[in-house]
Amino acid sequence: MILKKEWDVMKTNFEKIVHIEEIGKANTAKLNDLLTLAKKEKFKPSVEDKEKVLFIGIDFQNDFMENGELGVPNSHKDIENTTHFLYRNLEKITDIAISLDTHELHQIFHPCWWVDEQGNHPNPFTIITAENVKTGKWKAINYEKASADYVENLEKIGKKQLCIWTYHCIEGTFGAALEGQFSNMIHFHSIARKTPIQKITKGKDPLSEMYGIIKPEYSLYAEGENTEFLLSLKNYDKIFIAGEAKSHCVLESVRQIVEFYDHNKELTKNIYLLEDCTSPIAGYEETTEQAFQELEKTYGIQRVLSTEVTL
């Protein structure tokens, strides 16, 4: 099938939806004006699609943009590539699901949760181990036993060690909001294709990290998986994934999905990671590449460039 050119498909120019120079900045677009343009598009409703295609956007939020509180290098280019991908394939993408990392200040992975023997909070990117907690190098200000149990159990199940992050994606702040140009494009799609956006909020438990969109790294309260979303994936012929950061929330989201569908390689081989639409946190490049190579080998996921996809 020949991929249609943008001008053959859309009545609305890309530049009327996305302003590349505003990526990571306050969004100047008026949503109602934008959606008025979307209503003029003559695409069939997505429910009529014969081939069902899902796009999952992981944590495309302001704080993960290059000037954000936890900025990911190359994230602005990721947004540019992603919005072009969505625009080119707007009539073929059936549904869009997005995740929103959502926190409060007082959470186990933020500096104010912990103090050392002198009462100092840890610096961002400090790793806190179970041994650190046992010896008193780091102590939780509140929920001391629960915090110690979390760090110990996190290590037992072989997950990432507890990392102290900069304060980010605080609920109600600009940093927690969707990046504006990405937001423009997915809301345009929603009206043009007559389908709601599925928005998944994650990370609100103060005593757990939640990188993946399916479940926490470890939960003291045995919170279940997002089973409803997992089961809905069986409805799609192709699943495309992009987002920030590739090393953490994207990686764990993909891992959680393919591990759930370990018995169903027909599904996992139709998961496509858009390599030019996601980037790792600096310093995690090598481990991230190794992890995705393993997922590719074990589950058959496909890693592609957005410009090479034909729908």
C-alpha positions as CSV (number, residue, x, y, z in Angstrom):
1,M,0.0,0.0,0.0
2,I,1.3,3.4,-0.9
3,L,1.4,5.9,2.0
4,K,-0.6,8.9,1.1
5,K,1.1,12.3,1.3
6,E,0.0,14.7,4.0
7,W,-1.6,17.1,1.6
8,D,-3.6,14.3,-0.1
9,V,-5.2,13.4,3.1
10,M,-5.8,16.4,5.4
11,K,-7.7,19.6,4.8
12,T,-5.9,21.2,7.7
13,N,-2.1,21.9,7.3
14,F,0.2,20.4,9.9
15,E,1.4,23.9,10.8
16,K,-2.1,24.9,11.8
17,I,-2.1,22.1,14.4
18,V,1.5,22.0,15.6
19,H,3.9,24.9,16.1
20,I,7.3,23.2,16.2
21,E,8.9,26.3,17.7
22,E,6.6,26.1,20.7
23,I,7.4,22.6,21.8
24,G,8.0,22.5,25.5
25,K,6.5,26.0,25.9
26,A,3.1,27.3,26.9
27,N,0.6,26.4,24.3
28,T,-0.8,29.4,22.4
29,A,-3.4,27.5,20.4
30,K,-7.1,27.9,21.2
31,L,-8.5,24.5,21.7
32,N,-12.0,25.3,20.4
33,D,-10.5,26.9,17.3
34,L,-8.4,23.8,16.7
35,L,-11.3,21.5,17.1
36,T,-13.5,23.5,14.7
37,L,-10.9,22.7,12.1
38,A,-10.9,19.1,13.1
39,K,-14.7,18.9,12.5
40,K,-14.2,19.9,8.9
41,E,-12.1,16.8,8.2
42,K,-14.1,14.1,6.3
43,F,-12.6,11.0,7.7
44,K,-14.8,8.0,8.6
45,P,-15.3,7.4,12.3
46,S,-12.5,5.2,13.7
47,V,-15.1,2.6,14.8
48,E,-15.4,1.7,11.1
49,D,-11.7,0.9,10.6
50,K,-11.1,-2.6,9.3
51,E,-7.6,-2.7,10.6
52,K,-7.5,-1.5,14.2
53,V,-4.5,0.5,15.1
54,L,-3.6,1.8,18.6
55,F,-1.1,4.5,19.4
56,I,0.2,4.7,23.0
57,G,1.9,7.9,24.1
58,I,3.8,7.5,27.3
59,D,4.2,10.6,29.5
60,F,4.6,13.2,26.9
61,Q,4.4,15.9,29.6
62,N,6.1,19.3,30.1
63,D,8.4,18.2,32.9
64,F,10.0,15.6,30.6
65,M,10.7,18.1,27.9
66,E,14.3,19.4,27.6
67,N,13.7,22.4,29.8
68,G,11.4,20.6,32.2
69,E,12.1,19.6,35.8
70,L,13.2,16.1,34.7
71,G,14.2,16.9,31.1
72,V,14.9,14.1,28.7
73,P,17.6,14.9,26.0
74,N,16.1,15.0,22.5
75,S,12.5,15.1,23.8
76,H,11.6,18.1,21.6
77,K,12.6,16.2,18.5
78,D,10.6,13.2,19.7
79,I,7.5,15.4,19.9
80,E,8.2,16.8,16.4
81,N,8.5,13.3,15.0
82,T,5.5,11.9,16.9
83,T,3.2,14.7,15.8
84,H,4.3,14.2,12.2
85,F,3.7,10.5,12.5
86,L,0.2,11.0,13.9
87,Y,-0.6,13.6,11.2
88,R,0.5,11.4,8.4
89,N,-1.5,8.5,9.7
90,L,-4.5,10.2,11.2
91,E,-7.0,8.4,9.0
92,K,-5.4,5.0,9.9
93,I,-4.9,5.3,13.6
94,T,-8.0,4.0,15.3
95,D,-7.5,5.0,18.9
96,I,-5.0,6.9,21.0
97,A,-4.2,6.1,24.6
98,I,-1.8,8.3,26.7
99,S,-0.4,8.1,30.2
100,L,0.1,11.0,32.6
101,D,2.7,10.7,35.3
102,T,1.0,12.3,38.3
103,H,2.7,13.0,41.7
104,E,2.7,15.0,44.9
105,L,5.7,16.4,46.6
106,H,5.7,13.9,49.4
107,Q,6.4,10.6,47.6
108,I,9.0,7.9,48.3
109,F,11.1,8.9,45.3
110,H,11.3,12.6,46.0
111,P,14.0,14.2,48.2
112,C,11.8,15.5,51.0
113,W,10.8,11.9,51.9
114,W,14.3,11.0,53.2
115,V,17.0,12.5,55.5
116,D,20.5,11.5,56.5
117,E,21.9,11.5,60.0
118,Q,22.5,15.3,59.7
119,G,19.0,15.9,58.6
120,N,19.9,16.6,54.9
121,H,17.7,15.4,52.1
122,P,19.3,13.3,49.3
123,N,20.3,15.0,46.1
124,P,18.4,14.1,42.9
125,F,19.6,10.9,41.3
126,T,20.8,9.4,44.6
127,I,20.3,5.7,44.8
128,I,18.9,4.4,48.1
129,T,19.5,0.8,48.9
130,A,18.0,-1.5,51.5
131,E,21.5,-1.6,53.2
132,N,21.5,2.3,53.3
133,V,18.2,2.2,55.2
134,K,19.3,-0.6,57.6
135,T,22.4,1.3,58.5
136,G,20.6,4.6,59.0
137,K,22.4,6.3,56.1
138,W,18.9,7.3,54.9
139,K,15.8,7.4,57.0
140,A,12.2,8.1,55.9
141,I,10.7,11.1,57.7
142,N,7.3,9.3,57.8
143,Y,6.2,5.8,57.2
144,E,9.6,4.6,58.3
145,K,8.8,0.8,58.4
146,A,6.7,0.9,55.2
147,S,9.5,2.7,53.4
148,A,12.1,0.3,54.5
149,D,9.9,-2.6,53.5
150,Y,9.4,-1.1,50.1
151,V,13.1,-0.6,49.4
152,E,13.9,-4.2,50.6
153,N,11.1,-5.8,48.5
154,L,12.0,-3.7,45.4
155,E,15.5,-5.3,45.5
156,K,14.2,-8.8,46.2
157,I,12.1,-8.9,43.1
158,G,15.0,-7.6,41.0
159,K,13.5,-4.3,39.9
160,K,15.3,-1.0,39.6
161,Q,16.8,0.3,42.8
162,L,15.0,3.3,44.4
163,C,16.2,6.4,42.7
164,I,15.5,9.9,44.1
165,W,14.2,12.1,41.2
166,T,13.9,15.8,41.0
167,Y,10.4,17.0,41.9
168,H,8.4,16.5,38.7
169,C,4.9,16.1,37.3
170,I,3.3,17.6,40.4
171,E,-0.5,17.4,40.0
172,G,-2.0,20.7,38.9
173,T,1.3,22.2,37.7
174,F,2.3,23.1,34.2
175,G,4.9,20.4,34.4
176,A,2.3,17.7,34.8
177,A,0.3,18.8,31.8
178,L,0.5,17.2,28.4
179,E,3.1,18.9,26.1
180,G,1.1,21.4,24.2
181,Q,1.8,20.5,20.6
182,F,1.3,16.8,21.2
183,S,-1.9,17.7,23.0
184,N,-3.1,19.7,20.0
185,M,-2.5,16.7,17.7
186,I,-4.2,14.0,19.8
187,H,-7.2,16.2,20.5
188,F,-7.5,17.0,16.8
189,H,-7.4,13.3,16.0
190,S,-10.1,12.6,18.7
191,I,-12.6,15.0,17.0
192,A,-11.6,14.2,13.4
193,R,-11.9,10.4,13.9
194,K,-14.8,10.7,16.4
195,T,-13.1,8.6,19.1
196,P,-12.3,9.5,22.8
197,I,-8.7,9.6,24.0
198,Q,-7.9,7.1,26.7
199,K,-6.0,9.0,29.5
200,I,-4.3,6.8,32.1
201,T,-3.1,8.5,35.3
202,K,-0.3,6.8,37.1
203,G,2.1,7.3,39.9
204,K,-0.1,8.8,42.7
205,D,0.7,6.1,45.4
206,P,3.1,7.9,47.8
207,L,4.7,4.6,48.8
208,S,5.5,3.2,45.3
209,E,7.1,4.1,42.0
210,M,5.1,3.4,38.9
211,Y,7.1,3.7,35.7
212,G,5.0,1.4,33.6
213,I,1.4,2.2,32.7
214,I,0.2,-1.3,33.9
215,K,1.3,-1.6,37.5
216,P,3.7,-0.2,40.2
217,E,7.2,-1.5,40.5
218,Y,6.2,-3.0,43.8
219,S,3.2,-2.2,45.9
220,L,2.8,-2.7,49.6
221,Y,-0.9,-2.9,49.1
222,A,-0.9,-5.5,46.3
223,E,-2.6,-3.1,43.9
224,G,-3.7,-5.0,40.8
225,E,-2.7,-4.5,37.2
226,N,-4.6,-2.3,34.8
227,T,-6.2,-5.4,33.5
228,E,-8.9,-3.6,31.6
229,F,-6.4,-1.8,29.5
230,L,-4.3,-4.9,29.0
231,L,-7.3,-6.9,27.8
232,S,-8.3,-4.1,25.4
233,L,-5.0,-4.6,23.5
234,K,-6.4,-7.8,22.0
235,N,-8.8,-5.6,19.9
236,Y,-5.9,-4.1,17.8
237,D,-4.0,-5.4,14.8
238,K,-1.1,-3.0,15.4
239,I,0.1,-1.1,18.5
240,F,2.6,1.8,18.2
241,I,4.4,3.1,21.2
242,A,6.3,6.3,21.8
243,G,7.1,8.6,24.8
244,E,9.4,9.6,27.6
245,A,11.6,8.4,28.9
246,K,12.6,5.4,26.9
247,S,14.9,4.1,29.7
248,H,12.1,4.1,32.4
249,C,8.4,4.6,31.7
250,V,8.5,3.5,28.0
251,L,10.7,0.5,28.8
252,E,8.6,-0.7,31.8
253,S,5.3,-0.1,29.9
254,V,6.5,-2.3,27.0
255,R,7.9,-4.9,29.4
256,Q,4.7,-5.1,31.4
257,I,2.6,-5.6,28.3
258,V,4.7,-8.3,26.7
259,E,5.1,-10.2,29.9
260,F,1.3,-10.3,30.3
261,Y,1.0,-11.6,26.7
262,D,3.9,-14.0,26.9
263,H,1.6,-16.7,25.7
264,N,0.4,-14.6,22.7
265,K,3.3,-13.9,20.4
266,E,0.8,-13.0,17.6
267,L,0.1,-9.9,19.7
268,T,3.6,-9.0,20.9
269,K,5.0,-9.2,17.4
270,N,2.6,-6.5,16.4
271,I,3.9,-4.0,19.0
272,Y,6.0,-1.3,17.3
273,L,8.4,0.9,19.2
274,L,8.9,4.2,17.3
275,E,12.6,4.6,17.8
276,D,12.8,8.2,16.7
277,C,9.9,9.2,19.0
278,T,11.4,8.2,22.3
279,S,14.7,8.9,24.2
280,P,16.4,7.7,27.4
281,I,17.4,9.7,30.4
282,A,21.1,10.6,30.1
283,G,23.4,7.9,31.4
284,Y,20.9,5.1,30.7
285,E,21.5,4.7,27.0
286,E,23.5,1.4,27.1
287,T,21.2,-0.4,29.5
288,T,18.2,0.7,27.7
289,E,19.4,-0.6,24.4
290,Q,20.3,-3.9,25.9
291,A,16.8,-4.2,27.5
292,F,15.0,-3.5,24.2
293,Q,17.3,-5.9,22.4
294,E,16.2,-8.6,24.8
295,L,12.5,-7.7,24.5
296,E,12.9,-7.8,20.7
297,K,14.5,-11.2,20.8
298,T,12.2,-12.8,23.4
299,Y,8.8,-11.3,22.4
300,G,9.3,-10.3,18.8
301,I,8.5,-6.6,19.3
302,Q,9.5,-4.5,16.3
303,R,11.6,-1.3,16.5
304,V,11.0,1.0,13.6
305,L,11.4,4.6,12.5
306,S,8.2,6.6,12.3
307,T,9.2,7.8,8.8
308,E,9.3,4.2,7.6
309,V,5.9,3.1,8.8
310,T,3.2,2.5,6.1
311,L,-0.3,2.1,7.3
